Amino acid sequence: MDTLITKSIIKTKIAKQPVVVLPLKDWNEIEKDLEDVVMMKSKFLAQKIAKARKEKVVYSSKQVKTKLGI
C-alpha cells in the first residue's frame, strides 16, 4: 500500500520578508553551487584559466612550497 505524505506550508515572515527554513547541509550545498555558477560566468576567471592552460610551466614540489610559503 502506498503511503501519501503531505506537507503543510507555514508562511513565516521576518521583518516583512518571507523566510525559508532549510537544513544547514542543504543550504551549504546550494551556496556552493551558487558560488560555482558565479565563478563559471566570470569573464575574468575564464580568461585567467585559458591563460594558465596555455602556459606549460611545471613546478617542482620545492618551488610550490616556496611560492606558498610553506
HELIX and SHEET records of a PDB file:
HELIX    1   1 LEU A   24  LYS A   41  1                                  18    
HELIX    2   2 LYS A   43  LYS A   54  1                                  12    
HELIX    3   3 SER A   61  LEU A   68  1                                   8    
SHEET    1   A 2 LYS A  13  ILE A  14  0                                        
SHEET    2   A 2 GLN A  17  PRO A  18 -1                                        
END                                                                             
